[in-house]
Amino acid sequence: MAMTLDAPEIHEVHALDEAFDRDRFLLVQKRIAINEKYYISDDHNQRILFVERPTHLLRQLLALSAALLSVTACIVLGVSIASMLEGQPEGLQATFGVGGIVLGMVLGVVAFALLYPKRHVTFYRDDTRRERLLSITQVNRIQLLFSHFEILDESGAPLARLRKNQLTNIFRKRWVAFTPTGQSMCVALEDSLLLAMLRRFVGPMMGALRTNYIIVAGDGTNERLLGKFDRKFTLFDQYVLDMTADPKRELDRRVALAVGVLLDTGERR
């Protein structure tokens, strides 16, 4: 009886786009622009990427206006009803007055949350915006305690998830990257706890204490260095993402670059 051998399973491998196939990236933020824009260059100052994060200023103003209007309307309504109940038990009047304030605050938060725009980040081949290579989507609209983002490749497939705890930011800024299945990839955090505390108390000191970051492997417990994200001492915002400490490319350069951009725009530096 003739035996047949199954054909070997073939896995399609996509080569990394040349724009990301490197260990150092220079980021320069365009200053005179409504939206946040960055030009990313190689070591020879040749532009390789254009990044944009829209501000959606009108939608932000709309959300704020709707929230203020909701609060004001409910307070006015509550006070009006309370004044109409003059002569009634004081507890009843107070209930409507306080109830109007509480209801206004609740409706204001809801209106703000529903209307406030998510601000996604898109990486393009150049500033014509014809070819999208990478994107970062903002997951949660309101970022009170946690910020969540997802990194997607050019086809929309997930590469990683990012999370920031706003409370731990009080002491040392820290971003955690996970695989789409939830495994720790890397942690980006301020270069040292001592410098982080000095920045909190004395400020940047005209650039002498500018905020720099290190990128470490896994969950960050052993701080095994993979790369650095440093702000250059210049008049305008310029940054260097240096991943030469990771010669084996343990961290996908697309994820590293996405983390670098969020370390600026996500921290409102």
ZAVEX-846487 format. One record per atom (N, C-alpha, C, O): x, y, z; residue in one letter. Coordinates in steps of 0.1 Angstrom, whole numbers, padded with zeros to 4 digits, always signed. Example, Ala and Ser with C-alpha at 12.3 -4.5 7.8 and 13.67 -1.06 7.14 Angstrom:
<rs>
+0132-0057+0078a;+0123-0045+0078a;+0132-0033+0078a;+0142-0033+0085a;+0128-0022+0071s;+0137-0011+0071s;+0129+0000+0079s;+0134+0011+0080s;
</rs>
This chain:
<rs>
+0008-0012+0000m;+0000+0000+0000m;+0009+0012+0000m;+0018+0014+0008m;+0006+0021-0009a;+0014+0033-0010a;+0011+0043+0002a;-0001+0045+0005a;+0021+0048+0007m;+0019+0058+0018m;+0021+0072+0013m;+0029+0075+0004m;+0012+0081+0018t;+0013+0095+0014t;+0017+0103+0026t;+0013+0101+0037t;+0025+0112+0023l;+0030+0121+0034l;+0023+0135+0033l;+0022+0140+0022l;+0019+0139+0044d;+0012+0152+0044d;+0022+0163+0041d;+0034+0163+0045d;+0018+0173+0033a;+0026+0184+0030a;+0029+0192+0042a;+0020+0194+0050a;+0041+0197+0044p;+0044+0204+0056p;+0036+0217+0056p;+0033+0224+0046p;+0032+0221+0068e;+0024+0233+0070e;+0033+0245+0068e;+0044+0246+0073e;+0028+0254+0060i;+0035+0266+0056i;+0029+0278+0063i;+0017+0281+0062i;+0038+0285+0070h;+0034+0297+0077h;+0038+0309+0069h;+0050+0310+0066h;+0029+0318+0066e;+0033+0330+0059e;+0040+0340+0068e;+0034+0343+0079e;+0052+0344+0064v;+0059+0354+0072v;+0060+0367+0065v;+0064+0368+0054v;+0056+0377+0072h;+0056+0391+0066h;+0069+0398+0071h;+0072+0399+0083h;+0077+0402+0061a;+0089+0410+0064a;+0085+0423+0070a;+0075+0429+0066a;+0093+0427+0080l;+0091+0440+0086l;+0093+0451+0077l;+0104+0451+0070l;+0084+0461+0076d;+0086+0472+0067d;+0099+0479+0070d;+0103+0480+0082d;+0106+0483+0060e;+0119+0490+0061e;+0119+0502+0070e;+0129+0505+0076e;+0107+0508+0071a;+0106+0520+0080a;+0109+0517+0095a;+0114+0525+0102a;+0105+0504+0098f;+0106+0500+0112f;+0119+0491+0114f;+0122+0488+0126f;+0125+0487+0104d;+0136+0478+0104d;+0149+0485+0108d;+0158+0486+0100d;+0150+0489+0120r;+0162+0497+0125r;+0161+0497+0141r;+0151+0493+0147r;+0172+0502+0147d;+0173+0502+0161d;+0172+0516+0167d;+0171+0518+0179d;+0173+0526+0159r;+0172+0540+0164r;+0163+0548+0155r;+0162+0547+0143r;+0155+0557+0162f;+0145+0565+0156f;+0146+0579+0162f;+0147+0581+0174f;+0146+0589+0153l;+0146+0603+0158l;+0132+0609+0156l;+0127+0609+0145l;+0126+0614+0167l;+0112+0620+0166l;+0113+0635+0168l;+0119+0639+0178l;+0106+0642+0159v;+0105+0656+0160v;+0091+0660+0160v;+0084+0657+0150v;+0086+0667+0170q;+0072+0671+0170q;+0070+0684+0162q;+0078+0694+0164q;+0060+0685+0154k;+0057+0697+0146k;+0050+0706+0156k;+0039+0703+0161k;+0055+0718+0158r;+0050+0727+0169r;+0038+0735+0164r;+0028+0736+0172r;+0038+0741+0153i;+0027+0750+0149i;+0017+0741+0141i;+0016+0740+0129i;+0008+0735+0149a;-0002+0726+0144a;-0013+0724+0154a;-0010+0723+0166a;-0025+0723+0150i;-0036+0720+0159i;-0036+0706+0164i;-0037+0703+0176i;-0034+0696+0154n;-0032+0682+0158n;-0018+0680+0162n;-0009+0687+0158n;-0016+0669+0170e;-0002+0665+0174e;+0004+0658+0162e;-0002+0648+0157e;+0015+0663+0157k;+0022+0656+0145k;+0036+0654+0148k;+0043+0662+0155k;+0042+0643+0143y;+0056+0640+0145y;+0061+0635+0131y;+0055+0628+0123y;+0074+0639+0129y;+0082+0634+0118y;+0092+0625+0124y;+0099+0629+0133y;+0093+0613+0119i;+0103+0603+0124i;+0113+0601+0113i;+0110+0598+0102i;+0126+0602+0118s;+0137+0600+0108s;+0147+0590+0113s;+0146+0585+0124s;+0156+0586+0104d;+0166+0576+0107d;+0178+0584+0113d;+0178+0596+0115d;+0189+0577+0114d;+0201+0583+0120d;+0208+0594+0110d;+0216+0602+0114d;+0203+0593+0098h;+0209+0603+0088h;+0199+0614+0085h;+0200+0622+0076h;+0189+0616+0094n;+0179+0626+0093n;+0170+0625+0081n;+0165+0635+0076n;+0169+0613+0075q;+0160+0611+0064q;+0147+0606+0070q;+0145+0597+0077q;+0136+0614+0066r;+0123+0611+0071r;+0118+0597+0066r;+0119+0594+0054r;+0113+0589+0076i;+0108+0576+0072i;+0093+0574+0076i;+0087+0565+0071i;+0088+0583+0085l;+0074+0581+0089l;+0068+0595+0093l;+0075+0604+0096l;+0055+0595+0092f;+0048+0607+0097f;+0037+0602+0106f;+0029+0593+0103f;+0036+0608+0118v;+0026+0604+0128v;+0017+0615+0131v;+0021+0627+0132v;+0004+0612+0133e;-0006+0623+0136e;-0016+0617+0147e;-0021+0606+0146e;-0019+0626+0156r;-0029+0623+0166r;-0039+0635+0166r;-0035+0646+0172r;-0050+0634+0160p;-0060+0645+0159p;-0064+0650+0173p;-0066+0642+0182p;-0066+0663+0174t;-0070+0669+0187t;-0085+0669+0188t;-0091+0667+0200t;-0093+0670+0177h;-0108+0671+0177h;-0112+0682+0187h;-0120+0680+0196h;-0107+0694+0185l;-0109+0705+0194l;-0124+0708+0195l;-0129+0711+0206l;-0131+0709+0184l;-0145+0712+0184l;-0153+0702+0192l;-0162+0706+0199l;-0150+0689+0190r;-0157+0679+0197r;-0154+0680+0212r;-0163+0677+0220r;-0142+0683+0216q;-0139+0685+0230q;-0147+0697+0236q;-0152+0696+0247q;-0148+0708+0228l;-0156+0719+0233l;-0171+0716+0234l;-0177+0720+0243l;-0176+0708+0225l;-0190+0703+0225l;-0192+0695+0237l;-0202+0696+0244l;-0183+0686+0240a;-0185+0677+0252a;-0185+0685+0265a;-0193+0683+0274a;-0176+0695+0266l;-0175+0703+0278l;-0187+0712+0279l;-0193+0713+0290l;-0192+0717+0268s;-0204+0726+0268s;-0216+0718+0272s;-0225+0723+0280s;-0218+0706+0267a;-0229+0697+0270a;-0229+0694+0285a;-0239+0693+0291a;-0217+0691+0290a;-0216+0688+0304a;-0220+0700+0313a;-0228+0698+0323a;-0215+0711+0310l;-0218+0723+0318l;-0233+0727+0317l;-0239+0731+0327l;-0239+0725+0305l;-0253+0728+0303l;-0262+0718+0311l;-0272+0722+0317l;-0258+0705+0311s;-0265+0696+0319s;-0265+0699+0334s;-0275+0698+0341s;-0253+0702+0339v;-0252+0706+0353v;-0260+0718+0356v;-0268+0718+0366v;-0259+0728+0348t;-0266+0741+0351t;-0281+0739+0350t;-0288+0744+0359t;-0286+0732+0340a;-0300+0730+0339a;-0306+0722+0351a;-0317+0726+0356a;-0299+0712+0355c;-0304+0704+0366c;-0304+0712+0380c;-0313+0711+0388c;-0294+0720+0381i;-0293+0728+0394i;-0304+0738+0394i;-0311+0740+0404i;-0306+0745+0382v;-0317+0755+0381v;-0330+0749+0384v;-0339+0754+0391v;-0333+0737+0378l;-0345+0730+0380l;-0347+0726+0394l;-0358+0728+0400l;-0337+0721+0400g;-0338+0717+0414g;-0341+0729+0424g;-0350+0728+0432g;-0334+0740+0421v;-0336+0752+0430v;-0350+0758+0427v;-0356+0762+0437v;-0354+0757+0415s;-0368+0763+0411s;-0379+0755+0418s;-0388+0760+0424s;-0377+0742+0418i;-0388+0733+0424i;-0387+0735+0439i;-0398+0736+0446i;-0375+0736+0445a;-0374+0739+0459a;-0380+0752+0463a;-0387+0753+0474a;-0379+0763+0455s;-0385+0776+0458s;-0400+0775+0457s;-0407+0782+0464s;-0405+0767+0448m;-0420+0765+0447m;-0426+0758+0459m;-0438+0759+0461m;-0417+0751+0466l;-0422+0743+0478l;-0420+0751+0490l;-0420+0746+0501l;-0419+0765+0489e;-0417+0773+0501e;-0429+0771+0510e;-0441+0772+0506e;-0427+0770+0523g;-0437+0767+0532g;-0439+0752+0535g;-0445+0749+0545g;-0434+0744+0527q;-0434+0729+0529q;-0422+0726+0539q;-0414+0734+0542q;-0422+0714+0543p;-0411+0710+0552p;-0397+0713+0546p;-0395+0710+0534p;-0388+0718+0555e;-0375+0721+0550e;-0368+0710+0544e;-0360+0711+0534e;-0370+0698+0549g;-0363+0686+0544g;-0367+0683+0529g;-0359+0678+0522g;-0380+0686+0526l;-0384+0684+0512l;-0378+0694+0503l;-0373+0690+0492l;-0377+0706+0507q;-0370+0716+0499q;-0355+0713+0497q;-0350+0714+0486q;-0348+0708+0507a;-0334+0705+0507a;-0332+0693+0497a;-0322+0692+0490a;-0342+0684+0498t;-0341+0672+0489t;-0340+0675+0474t;-0332+0670+0467t;-0349+0684+0471f;-0350+0689+0456f;-0337+0697+0453f;-0332+0695+0442f;-0333+0705+0462g;-0321+0713+0459g;-0308+0705+0458g;-0301+0706+0448g;-0306+0696+0467v;-0295+0687+0466v;-0296+0677+0455v;-0286+0674+0448v;-0308+0672+0453g;-0311+0663+0442g;-0308+0669+0428g;-0302+0662+0420g;-0311+0682+0427g;-0308+0688+0414g;-0293+0689+0412g;-0288+0687+0400g;-0285+0692+0422i;-0271+0692+0421i;-0265+0679+0417i;-0257+0678+0408i;-0269+0668+0425v;-0264+0655+0422v;-0268+0650+0408v;-0259+0645+0401v;-0281+0652+0404l;-0285+0648+0391l;-0277+0655+0380l;-0273+0650+0370l;-0275+0668+0382g;-0267+0676+0373g;-0253+0671+0371g;-0248+0670+0360g;-0246+0668+0382m;-0233+0662+0382m;-0233+0649+0374m;-0224+0647+0366m;-0242+0640+0377v;-0243+0627+0370v;-0245+0629+0355v;-0238+0623+0347v;-0255+0637+0352l;-0258+0639+0337l;-0246+0646+0330l;-0243+0643+0319l;-0239+0655+0338g;-0228+0662+0332g;-0217+0652+0328g;-0211+0653+0318g;-0214+0643+0338v;-0204+0633+0335v;-0207+0624+0324v;-0199+0620+0315v;-0220+0619+0323v;-0225+0611+0313v;-0224+0618+0299v;-0219+0612+0289v;-0228+0630+0298a;-0228+0638+0286a;-0213+0639+0281a;-0210+0638+0269a;-0205+0642+0291f;-0190+0644+0287f;-0184+0631+0282f;-0177+0631+0272f;-0188+0620+0289a;-0182+0607+0285a;-0187+0603+0271a;-0179+0597+0264a;-0200+0606+0268l;-0205+0601+0255l;-0200+0610+0244l;-0199+0605+0233l;-0197+0623+0246l;-0194+0631+0235l;-0179+0634+0234l;-0174+0638+0223l;-0171+0631+0244y;-0157+0634+0244y;-0150+0625+0234y;-0152+0613+0234y;-0142+0630+0224p;-0137+0621+0213p;-0125+0613+0218p;-0117+0617+0226p;-0124+0601+0212k;-0112+0593+0214k;-0102+0598+0204k;-0105+0602+0193k;-0089+0598+0209r;-0079+0604+0201r;-0069+0593+0197r;-0060+0589+0204r;-0071+0588+0185h;-0063+0577+0180h;-0050+0583+0173h;-0049+0594+0170h;-0040+0574+0172v;-0027+0578+0166v;-0025+0570+0154v;-0027+0558+0154v;-0021+0576+0143t;-0018+0569+0130t;-0004+0572+0125t;+0000+0583+0125t;+0002+0561+0121f;+0016+0562+0115f;+0014+0561+0100f;+0008+0551+0095f;+0019+0570+0092y;+0018+0570+0078y;+0032+0569+0072y;+0042+0572+0079y;+0033+0565+0059r;+0046+0565+0052r;+0052+0579+0051r;+0064+0581+0053r;+0043+0589+0049d;+0047+0603+0048d;+0035+0612+0051d;+0025+0607+0053d;+0037+0625+0050d;+0027+0634+0054d;+0016+0636+0043d;+0007+0644+0044d;+0016+0628+0032t;+0005+0628+0023t;-0006+0619+0028t;-0018+0620+0024t;-0003+0611+0038r;-0013+0602+0045r;-0019+0592+0036r;-0031+0587+0038r;-0013+0588+0025r;-0018+0579+0016r;-0017+0564+0020r;-0025+0556+0017r;-0006+0561+0028e;-0003+0548+0032e;-0002+0547+0047e;+0007+0552+0053e;-0011+0540+0053r;-0011+0538+0068r;-0003+0525+0071r;-0005+0515+0065r;+0007+0527+0080l;+0015+0515+0084l;+0013+0510+0098l;+0016+0499+0101l;+0007+0518+0106l;+0005+0514+0120l;-0005+0524+0127l;-0006+0535+0123l;-0012+0519+0137s;-0021+0528+0144s;-0022+0524+0158s;-0020+0512+0162s;-0025+0534+0166i;-0028+0531+0181i;-0042+0536+0184i;-0045+0548+0182i;-0050+0528+0188t;-0064+0532+0191t;-0066+0533+0206t;-0061+0525+0214t;-0073+0544+0210q;-0076+0547+0224q;-0088+0539+0227q;-0099+0541+0221q;-0087+0530+0237v;-0098+0521+0241v;-0108+0528+0249v;-0120+0528+0246v;-0104+0533+0261n;-0114+0540+0270n;-0114+0555+0267n;-0104+0562+0266n;-0127+0560+0266r;-0129+0574+0262r;-0124+0583+0273r;-0117+0593+0271r;-0128+0580+0286i;-0124+0588+0297i;-0114+0581+0305i;-0115+0569+0309i;-0102+0587+0307q;-0091+0581+0313q;-0088+0586+0327q;-0079+0594+0329q;-0097+0582+0337l;-0096+0587+0350l;-0085+0580+0358l;-0076+0586+0364l;-0087+0566+0359l;-0077+0558+0367l;-0067+0551+0358l;-0056+0549+0361l;-0072+0546+0346f;-0064+0538+0337f;-0066+0543+0323f;-0076+0548+0319f;-0055+0543+0316s;-0055+0545+0301s;-0052+0532+0294s;-0042+0525+0297s;-0060+0529+0284h;-0058+0517+0276h;-0057+0520+0261h;-0065+0528+0256h;-0048+0514+0255f;-0046+0516+0240f;-0043+0503+0234f;-0038+0493+0241f;-0046+0502+0221e;-0043+0490+0214e;-0034+0493+0201e;-0038+0503+0194e;-0024+0486+0199i;-0015+0488+0187i;-0019+0478+0176i;-0020+0466+0178i;-0022+0484+0164l;-0027+0476+0153l;-0017+0477+0141l;-0012+0488+0139l;-0015+0467+0134d;-0006+0468+0122d;-0013+0474+0110d;-0025+0478+0112d;-0007+0474+0098e;-0013+0480+0087e;-0026+0474+0082e;-0034+0480+0076e;-0028+0461+0086s;-0040+0454+0082s;-0051+0455+0092s;-0062+0450+0090s;-0048+0461+0104g;-0057+0462+0115g;-0056+0451+0125g;-0064+0450+0134g;-0047+0442+0123a;-0045+0431+0133a;-0038+0436+0145a;-0028+0444+0144a;-0042+0431+0157p;-0036+0436+0169p;-0021+0431+0171p;-0018+0419+0169p;-0013+0440+0175l;+0001+0437+0179l;+0004+0437+0194l;+0011+0428+0199l;-0003+0446+0201a;+0000+0447+0215a;-0011+0456+0221a;-0019+0463+0214a;-0012+0455+0235r;-0021+0464+0242r;-0012+0472+0252r;-0002+0466+0258r;-0016+0484+0255l;-0008+0493+0264l;-0017+0497+0275l;-0029+0500+0273l;-0012+0498+0287r;-0019+0503+0298r;-0011+0512+0307r;+0001+0510+0310r;-0017+0523+0312k;-0011+0532+0322k;-0020+0533+0334k;-0032+0536+0332k;-0014+0532+0346n;-0021+0535+0358n;-0019+0549+0362n;-0007+0553+0365n;-0029+0557+0363q;-0028+0571+0366q;-0023+0574+0380q;-0016+0584+0383q;-0026+0564+0389l;-0022+0566+0403l;-0007+0564+0405l;+0000+0572+0412l;-0001+0554+0398t;+0013+0552+0400t;+0021+0562+0393t;+0033+0564+0396t;+0015+0570+0384n;+0021+0581+0377n;+0025+0592+0386n;+0034+0600+0384n;+0019+0592+0398i;+0022+0602+0408i;+0036+0601+0412i;+0043+0611+0415i;+0041+0589+0413f;+0055+0587+0418f;+0065+0585+0407f;+0076+0590+0407f;+0061+0576+0397r;+0070+0573+0386r;+0062+0569+0374r;+0054+0559+0374r;+0063+0576+0363k;+0055+0573+0351k;+0058+0559+0346k;+0070+0556+0345k;+0048+0552+0342r;+0050+0538+0339r;+0039+0533+0329r;+0027+0535+0332r;+0043+0528+0318w;+0034+0522+0308w;+0038+0507+0306w;+0050+0503+0306w;+0028+0499+0305v;+0030+0484+0304v;+0024+0479+0291v;+0013+0483+0287v;+0032+0471+0284a;+0028+0466+0271a;+0025+0451+0272a;+0033+0444+0278a;+0014+0446+0267f;+0011+0432+0267f;+0008+0427+0253f;+0005+0435+0244f;+0010+0414+0251t;+0007+0408+0239t;-0009+0408+0238t;-0015+0410+0248t;-0014+0405+0226p;-0029+0405+0225p;-0035+0394+0234p;-0047+0395+0237p;-0027+0384+0238t;-0033+0374+0247t;-0030+0376+0261t;-0034+0368+0270t;-0024+0388+0264g;-0022+0392+0278g;-0009+0389+0285g;-0007+0392+0297g;+0001+0385+0277q;+0014+0383+0283q;+0022+0396+0283q;+0021+0404+0274q;+0030+0398+0293s;+0038+0410+0295s;+0049+0410+0284s;+0056+0400+0281s;+0050+0421+0277m;+0061+0423+0267m;+0072+0432+0272m;+0084+0429+0271m;+0068+0444+0277c;+0078+0453+0282c;+0071+0463+0291c;+0059+0464+0291c;+0080+0471+0298v;+0075+0482+0306v;+0084+0494+0303v;+0096+0493+0302v;+0077+0506+0300a;+0084+0518+0298a;+0082+0527+0311a;+0070+0529+0314a;+0092+0531+0317l;+0091+0539+0329l;+0102+0550+0330l;+0112+0549+0323l;+0100+0560+0338e;+0110+0570+0340e;+0123+0564+0344e;+0124+0554+0351e;+0134+0571+0340d;+0147+0565+0341d;+0151+0562+0355d;+0159+0552+0357d;+0146+0568+0365s;+0149+0564+0379s;+0139+0570+0388s;+0133+0581+0385s;+0136+0564+0399l;+0127+0569+0409l;+0131+0582+0415l;+0123+0591+0418l;+0144+0583+0418l;+0150+0595+0424l;+0147+0607+0415l;+0143+0617+0420l;+0151+0605+0402l;+0149+0616+0393l;+0134+0620+0391l;+0130+0631+0389l;+0126+0609+0391a;+0111+0611+0390a;+0106+0620+0402a;+0098+0629+0399a;+0111+0617+0414m;+0106+0625+0425m;+0112+0639+0425m;+0105+0649+0429m;+0124+0641+0420l;+0130+0654+0419l;+0121+0662+0409l;+0119+0674+0411l;+0117+0656+0398r;+0109+0663+0388r;+0096+0668+0394r;+0091+0678+0390r;+0090+0659+0403r;+0077+0663+0409r;+0079+0675+0418r;+0070+0684+0419r;+0090+0677+0425f;+0092+0687+0435f;+0098+0700+0429f;+0095+0711+0434f;+0108+0698+0420v;+0115+0710+0415v;+0113+0713+0401v;+0117+0724+0396v;+0106+0704+0394g;+0103+0707+0380g;+0114+0703+0370g;+0124+0698+0375g;+0113+0707+0357p;+0124+0703+0348p;+0137+0710+0349p;+0147+0706+0343p;+0137+0722+0356m;+0149+0730+0358m;+0155+0733+0345m;+0167+0731+0342m;+0147+0739+0336m;+0151+0744+0323m;+0158+0733+0315m;+0167+0736+0307m;+0153+0721+0316g;+0158+0710+0308g;+0168+0701+0314g;+0171+0691+0309g;+0174+0706+0326a;+0183+0698+0333a;+0177+0685+0338a;+0184+0675+0339a;+0164+0685+0341l;+0157+0673+0346l;+0146+0669+0337l;+0135+0665+0341l;+0149+0670+0324r;+0139+0666+0314r;+0136+0652+0316r;+0144+0644+0319r;+0123+0648+0313t;+0119+0634+0315t;+0124+0625+0304t;+0120+0626+0293t;+0132+0615+0308n;+0136+0604+0300n;+0130+0591+0305n;+0127+0590+0316n;+0130+0581+0296y;+0124+0568+0299y;+0134+0557+0296y;+0142+0558+0287y;+0132+0546+0303i;+0139+0533+0299i;+0128+0523+0296i;+0117+0524+0301i;+0131+0514+0287i;+0122+0503+0283i;+0128+0490+0287i;+0139+0487+0283i;+0122+0483+0296v;+0127+0471+0301v;+0118+0459+0297v;+0107+0460+0294v;+0124+0447+0298a;+0118+0435+0293a;+0107+0430+0303a;+0108+0432+0315a;+0098+0422+0297g;+0088+0415+0306g;+0079+0424+0314g;+0074+0434+0309g;+0077+0420+0326d;+0069+0428+0335d;+0076+0439+0343d;+0071+0446+0351d;+0089+0441+0340g;+0097+0451+0346g;+0103+0448+0359g;+0109+0457+0365g;+0101+0436+0364t;+0106+0433+0378t;+0121+0433+0379t;+0127+0437+0389t;+0128+0429+0368n;+0143+0429+0369n;+0149+0441+0362n;+0162+0442+0362n;+0141+0449+0355e;+0146+0460+0347e;+0157+0457+0338e;+0167+0464+0337e;+0155+0446+0330r;+0165+0442+0320r;+0163+0451+0308r;+0152+0451+0302r;+0173+0460+0305l;+0172+0470+0296l;+0170+0466+0281l;+0178+0457+0277l;+0160+0471+0275l;+0158+0469+0260l;+0161+0482+0252l;+0166+0481+0241l;+0158+0493+0258g;+0160+0505+0251g;+0158+0518+0259g;+0155+0517+0271g;+0159+0529+0253k;+0158+0542+0260k;+0150+0551+0251k;+0150+0551+0239k;+0142+0560+0257f;+0135+0571+0250f;+0139+0584+0257f;+0133+0587+0268f;+0148+0592+0251d;+0153+0604+0257d;+0149+0616+0249d;+0148+0616+0237d;+0146+0626+0257r;+0144+0639+0251r;+0156+0647+0250r;+0164+0649+0259r;+0159+0652+0237k;+0171+0659+0235k;+0170+0673+0240k;+0160+0679+0242k;+0182+0679+0244f;+0182+0692+0250f;+0182+0702+0238f;+0192+0707+0234f;+0170+0705+0234t;+0168+0714+0223t;+0156+0724+0226t;+0149+0721+0235t;+0155+0734+0218l;+0144+0744+0220l;+0130+0737+0217l;+0121+0740+0225l;+0130+0729+0207f;+0117+0722+0203f;+0118+0708+0208f;+0128+0702+0211f;+0106+0701+0208d;+0105+0688+0212d;+0111+0678+0202d;+0106+0676+0191d;+0123+0672+0206q;+0129+0662+0198q;+0133+0650+0207q;+0138+0652+0219q;+0131+0638+0202y;+0134+0626+0210y;+0142+0616+0203y;+0142+0616+0190y;+0148+0607+0210v;+0156+0596+0204v;+0151+0583+0210v;+0152+0582+0223v;+0146+0574+0202l;+0142+0561+0207l;+0154+0552+0203l;+0156+0549+0191l;+0162+0547+0213d;+0174+0539+0210d;+0171+0525+0215d;+0171+0523+0227d;+0171+0516+0206m;+0168+0502+0210m;+0180+0493+0207m;+0179+0481+0206m;+0192+0499+0207t;+0205+0491+0205t;+0208+0481+0216t;+0216+0472+0214t;+0202+0483+0227a;+0204+0474+0238a;+0196+0461+0236a;+0197+0451+0244a;+0188+0460+0225d;+0180+0448+0222d;+0184+0444+0208d;+0176+0444+0199d;+0197+0439+0206p;+0201+0435+0193p;+0194+0423+0187p;+0194+0422+0174p;+0188+0414+0195k;+0181+0403+0190k;+0166+0406+0186k;+0159+0398+0182k;+0163+0419+0187r;+0149+0424+0183r;+0138+0416+0191r;+0128+0412+0186r;+0141+0415+0204e;+0131+0408+0213e;+0118+0416+0213e;+0107+0410+0213e;+0119+0429+0212l;+0107+0437+0212l;+0105+0442+0198l;+0113+0448+0192l;+0093+0439+0192d;+0089+0444+0179d;+0091+0459+0178d;+0086+0467+0187d;+0098+0463+0168r;+0102+0478+0167r;+0089+0486+0165r;+0089+0498+0168r;+0079+0480+0159r;+0066+0488+0158r;+0060+0491+0171r;+0055+0501+0174r;+0061+0481+0180v;+0055+0483+0194v;+0064+0493+0201v;+0059+0502+0208v;+0077+0492+0200a;+0086+0501+0206a;+0084+0515+0202a;+0084+0524+0210a;+0082+0517+0189l;+0080+0531+0184l;+0066+0536+0188l;+0065+0548+0191l;+0056+0528+0189a;+0043+0532+0194a;+0043+0536+0208a;+0037+0546+0212a;+0051+0528+0216v;+0053+0532+0230v;+0060+0545+0231v;+0056+0554+0239v;+0070+0548+0223g;+0077+0560+0223g;+0068+0572+0220g;+0069+0582+0227g;+0060+0571+0210v;+0051+0582+0207v;+0041+0585+0218v;+0038+0596+0222v;+0036+0574+0225l;+0026+0576+0236l;+0034+0582+0248l;+0027+0588+0257l;+0046+0579+0250l;+0054+0585+0261l;+0054+0600+0260l;+0056+0607+0270l;+0052+0605+0248d;+0051+0620+0246d;+0037+0625+0246d;+0033+0632+0255d;+0029+0620+0236t;+0016+0626+0235t;+0007+0621+0246t;-0002+0628+0251t;+0009+0608+0251g;+0001+0603+0262g;+0003+0609+0275g;-0005+0609+0284g;+0015+0615+0277e;+0019+0621+0289e;+0018+0636+0288e;+0021+0644+0298e;+0014+0641+0276r;+0012+0656+0274r;+0025+0664+0277r;+0024+0674+0284r;+0036+0658+0273r;+0049+0665+0275r;+0050+0677+0266r;+0061+0684+0267r;
</rs>
